[in-house]
Amino acid sequence: MQGIKEFIPTKTKVAYINKLLDVGFDTIDVGSFVSPKAIPQMKDTAEVIQSIDLRDTSSKLLTIVANTRGAKSAVEFDEVTYLGFPFSISETFQMRNTNATITEALERVYDIHNLSIQHNKELVIYISMGFGNPYDEEWSVEIVEHWVKELYDMDIRIFSLSDTIGVSQPDNISYLFSNLTPRFPDVEFGAHLHTTPDTWEEKVHAAYSNGCRRFDGAIKGYGGCPMAKDKLTGNMPMEKMLAYFDEHQIETGLDIAAFGDAMLGSEAVFH
């Protein structure tokens, strides 16, 4: 929702998230504690969290934070299990996305991780620009591994390798997961892939075939990164991934009827 300029009413957000909570996803990203000037759509995240119905769901909640101030707001909510921080291995994009250098972002991660521990939360690091760099900066699996190791040494154990701008391809997806997974066996590596409409399947297949078992998605592929500016490159469509898992007889444990209801509910949000 973050890139939509017209404000989505809080009640509409809550109704949609409630439908998602019925499906049985492991984790739902319910909002961001970020500057309302930067991302106006997320200014009601606190109200959304307080209004959704968590009585009959096994799903856990995640919120995105970009600095320590946002993290201090997020950890006040017992309902939140995970804090997500976008850590870019591109200096240029780290500045564009969080107004911080990589060195400053590392300091933020340290502070946010400690806050998370103190409040019984867990930090999820999104390795932004994880599959390539459009800013003429050097990129390689060794660079990704270097920063994962830096963060791993802070005792962080969940990383979502994030495409951000849709430059991931089967080769670099396979390359990353096949190298990182055995290097850090106690880490949960996820795939946060962005895609054009005709390349989603090869990306999911490459990640799954190389050990990935944590996949981020959005119904109908809505959204993307408002800092990346490419309307053709959306989020990975959840319904496409579920079709892939079903075709390959991969059990997800999700309530498909409830997912269909959530698909219908998405039309009230994204229109």
C-alpha positions as CSV (number, residue, x, y, z in Angstrom):
1,M,0.0,0.0,0.0
2,Q,2.9,2.4,0.7
3,G,3.2,3.7,-2.8
4,I,-0.5,4.6,-3.2
5,K,-0.9,8.4,-2.9
6,E,-4.6,8.4,-2.1
7,F,-5.0,7.6,1.6
8,I,-6.6,4.2,2.2
9,P,-9.1,4.4,5.1
10,T,-7.9,2.7,8.2
11,K,-11.1,0.6,8.3
12,T,-10.4,-0.7,4.8
13,K,-6.8,-1.7,5.7
14,V,-8.1,-3.4,8.9
15,A,-10.8,-5.4,7.0
16,Y,-8.2,-6.5,4.4
17,I,-5.6,-7.6,6.9
18,N,-8.3,-9.5,8.9
19,K,-9.0,-11.5,5.7
20,L,-5.2,-12.2,5.3
21,L,-5.0,-13.3,8.9
22,D,-7.7,-16.0,8.2
23,V,-5.5,-17.6,5.5
24,G,-2.8,-18.9,7.9
25,F,0.3,-17.2,6.5
26,D,3.3,-17.4,8.8
27,T,3.8,-13.6,9.0
28,I,1.8,-10.6,7.8
29,D,3.5,-7.2,7.2
30,V,0.9,-4.8,8.6
31,G,2.6,-1.5,8.3
32,S,5.6,0.7,8.9
33,F,6.7,3.0,11.7
34,V,8.4,5.5,9.4
35,S,8.1,9.3,8.9
36,P,4.5,10.2,7.7
37,K,6.1,12.8,5.6
38,A,8.1,10.2,3.7
39,I,5.4,7.5,3.5
40,P,2.0,9.2,4.3
41,Q,0.1,5.9,3.7
42,M,1.6,4.3,6.8
43,K,0.7,7.1,9.3
44,D,-2.1,5.0,10.8
45,T,0.0,1.8,11.4
46,A,-0.5,2.0,15.2
47,E,-4.3,2.3,14.8
48,V,-4.3,-0.6,12.3
49,I,-2.4,-2.9,14.8
50,Q,-4.8,-2.0,17.6
51,S,-7.9,-2.7,15.4
52,I,-7.1,-6.0,13.7
53,D,-8.5,-9.2,15.1
54,L,-5.8,-11.6,16.3
55,R,-8.1,-14.0,18.3
56,D,-8.2,-16.9,15.9
57,T,-5.0,-16.7,13.9
58,S,-1.6,-18.3,14.0
59,S,0.0,-15.5,11.9
60,K,2.6,-13.3,13.4
61,L,2.8,-9.5,12.7
62,L,5.8,-7.7,11.2
63,T,6.3,-3.9,10.9
64,I,9.0,-2.1,9.0
65,V,11.2,0.5,10.7
66,A,13.9,2.7,9.2
67,N,15.5,4.1,12.4
68,T,15.6,3.7,16.2
69,R,12.7,6.2,16.7
70,G,10.5,3.9,14.6
71,A,11.7,0.9,16.4
72,K,10.9,2.4,19.8
73,S,7.3,2.9,18.6
74,A,7.0,-0.6,17.2
75,V,8.3,-2.5,20.2
76,E,5.5,-0.9,22.4
77,F,3.0,-3.2,20.7
78,D,2.7,-6.7,22.2
79,E,1.0,-7.8,19.0
80,V,4.1,-7.3,16.9
81,T,6.6,-10.2,16.7
82,Y,9.0,-9.0,14.1
83,L,10.6,-5.7,13.2
84,G,11.9,-5.5,9.6
85,F,14.8,-3.2,8.7
86,P,15.8,-2.5,5.1
87,F,19.6,-2.7,5.0
88,S,20.9,-1.9,1.5
89,I,24.3,-3.1,0.3
90,S,24.1,-0.1,-2.1
91,E,25.3,3.1,-0.5
92,T,23.3,5.1,-2.9
93,F,20.0,3.3,-2.2
94,Q,20.6,3.2,1.6
95,M,20.7,7.0,1.4
96,R,17.6,7.2,-0.8
97,N,15.6,4.7,1.2
98,T,16.6,5.6,4.8
99,N,18.7,8.7,4.6
100,A,21.7,7.0,6.1
101,T,25.0,5.7,5.0
102,I,25.8,2.0,5.3
103,T,27.9,2.7,8.3
104,E,25.0,4.6,9.9
105,A,22.6,1.9,9.0
106,L,24.8,-0.7,10.8
107,E,24.6,1.5,13.9
108,R,20.9,1.6,13.6
109,V,20.7,-2.2,13.2
110,Y,22.7,-2.6,16.4
111,D,20.4,-0.3,18.3
112,I,17.2,-1.8,16.9
113,H,18.4,-5.3,17.5
114,N,19.0,-4.5,21.1
115,L,15.6,-2.9,21.4
116,S,14.1,-6.0,19.9
117,I,15.8,-8.3,22.4
118,Q,14.7,-6.1,25.3
119,H,11.1,-6.3,24.2
120,N,11.0,-9.9,23.1
121,K,10.9,-9.1,19.4
122,E,13.0,-10.5,16.5
123,L,14.7,-8.4,13.9
124,V,14.3,-9.4,10.2
125,I,16.9,-7.8,7.9
126,Y,16.0,-7.1,4.3
127,I,19.2,-7.2,2.3
128,S,18.1,-4.5,-0.2
129,M,19.7,-4.5,-3.7
130,G,20.6,-8.1,-2.8
131,F,20.5,-9.3,-6.4
132,G,22.2,-6.5,-8.3
133,N,23.0,-2.8,-8.3
134,P,21.7,-0.3,-10.8
135,Y,23.9,2.6,-9.6
136,D,27.2,1.5,-11.1
137,E,28.4,0.2,-7.8
138,E,30.1,-3.1,-7.5
139,W,27.9,-6.1,-6.7
140,S,28.8,-9.8,-6.2
141,V,27.8,-12.7,-4.0
142,E,30.9,-12.0,-1.9
143,I,29.7,-8.5,-1.1
144,V,26.3,-9.8,-0.1
145,E,28.0,-12.5,2.0
146,H,30.3,-9.8,3.6
147,W,27.3,-7.8,4.9
148,V,25.3,-10.9,5.9
149,K,28.4,-11.9,8.0
150,E,28.6,-8.5,9.6
151,L,25.0,-8.7,10.6
152,Y,25.2,-12.4,11.5
153,D,27.9,-11.5,14.0
154,M,25.3,-9.3,15.7
155,D,23.3,-12.5,16.3
156,I,20.7,-11.7,13.6
157,R,19.3,-15.0,12.1
158,I,16.6,-14.0,9.6
159,F,17.5,-12.4,6.3
160,S,15.2,-11.7,3.4
161,L,17.2,-11.3,0.2
162,S,15.5,-8.4,-1.5
163,D,15.4,-7.7,-5.2
164,T,13.9,-4.2,-4.8
165,I,14.0,-3.2,-8.5
166,G,13.4,-6.5,-10.3
167,V,16.9,-7.3,-11.5
168,S,16.9,-10.8,-10.1
169,Q,17.2,-13.6,-12.6
170,P,17.3,-17.4,-12.1
171,D,21.1,-17.4,-12.3
172,N,21.8,-14.8,-9.6
173,I,18.9,-16.2,-7.4
174,S,20.4,-19.7,-7.6
175,Y,23.9,-18.3,-7.1
176,L,23.0,-16.4,-3.9
177,F,20.9,-19.1,-2.2
178,S,23.2,-22.0,-3.1
179,N,26.2,-20.1,-1.7
180,L,24.7,-18.5,1.4
181,T,22.5,-21.3,2.7
182,P,25.4,-23.7,3.4
183,R,27.6,-20.9,4.6
184,F,25.1,-19.9,7.3
185,P,23.2,-23.1,8.2
186,D,21.4,-21.6,11.2
187,V,20.1,-18.6,9.3
188,E,16.6,-18.4,7.8
189,F,17.1,-16.9,4.3
190,G,14.0,-15.6,2.6
191,A,13.2,-14.3,-0.9
192,H,11.7,-10.9,-1.3
193,L,11.4,-10.8,-5.1
194,H,10.0,-8.2,-7.3
195,T,9.0,-9.2,-10.8
196,T,7.5,-8.3,-14.1
197,P,4.4,-10.3,-15.1
198,D,6.2,-12.8,-17.3
199,T,9.2,-13.7,-15.1
200,W,7.7,-14.7,-11.8
201,E,7.8,-18.5,-12.1
202,E,11.4,-18.9,-13.1
203,K,12.4,-16.8,-10.0
204,V,10.3,-18.8,-7.6
205,H,11.6,-22.0,-9.0
206,A,15.2,-20.9,-8.7
207,A,14.8,-19.8,-5.1
208,Y,12.9,-22.9,-4.0
209,S,15.3,-25.3,-5.9
210,N,18.2,-23.8,-4.0
211,G,16.9,-24.1,-0.5
212,C,14.7,-21.1,0.1
213,R,11.6,-21.8,2.2
214,R,10.6,-18.3,3.2
215,F,8.8,-16.3,0.5
216,D,7.3,-12.8,0.6
217,G,4.4,-12.0,-1.7
218,A,1.5,-9.6,-2.2
219,I,-1.9,-10.4,-3.7
220,K,-1.9,-9.6,-7.4
221,G,1.6,-8.3,-7.1
222,Y,0.5,-5.0,-5.9
223,G,3.1,-2.5,-4.7
224,G,6.8,-2.3,-5.1
225,C,9.3,0.1,-3.7
226,P,8.2,3.8,-4.1
227,M,11.9,4.7,-4.0
228,A,12.7,2.6,-7.0
229,K,10.3,4.1,-9.6
230,D,9.4,1.3,-11.9
231,K,5.7,0.7,-12.4
232,L,6.2,-2.5,-14.3
233,T,8.2,-4.1,-11.4
234,G,5.7,-5.1,-8.7
235,N,5.9,-7.4,-5.7
236,M,5.8,-11.1,-6.2
237,P,2.1,-12.2,-6.7
238,M,1.1,-14.4,-3.8
239,E,-1.5,-16.2,-5.9
240,K,1.1,-17.1,-8.5
241,M,3.4,-18.6,-5.9
242,L,0.6,-20.6,-4.4
243,A,-0.2,-22.0,-7.8
244,Y,3.5,-23.0,-8.2
245,F,3.5,-24.7,-4.8
246,D,0.3,-26.5,-5.6
247,E,1.5,-27.7,-9.0
248,H,4.7,-29.1,-7.5
249,Q,2.8,-30.6,-4.5
250,I,4.5,-28.5,-2.0
251,E,2.4,-28.2,1.2
252,T,1.8,-24.7,2.5
253,G,-0.8,-25.4,5.1
254,L,-2.8,-22.4,4.0
255,D,-6.6,-22.1,3.8
256,I,-7.2,-21.7,0.1
257,A,-10.9,-20.7,0.5
258,A,-9.9,-18.0,2.9
259,F,-7.2,-16.9,0.4
260,G,-9.9,-16.6,-2.3
261,D,-11.9,-14.4,0.0
262,A,-8.8,-12.2,0.7
263,M,-8.3,-11.9,-3.1
264,L,-11.8,-10.5,-3.4
265,G,-11.2,-8.2,-0.5
266,S,-8.1,-6.8,-2.1
267,E,-10.3,-5.1,-4.7
268,A,-11.6,-2.7,-2.1
269,V,-8.0,-1.7,-1.3
270,F,-6.3,-1.7,-4.7
271,H,-8.5,-0.2,-7.4
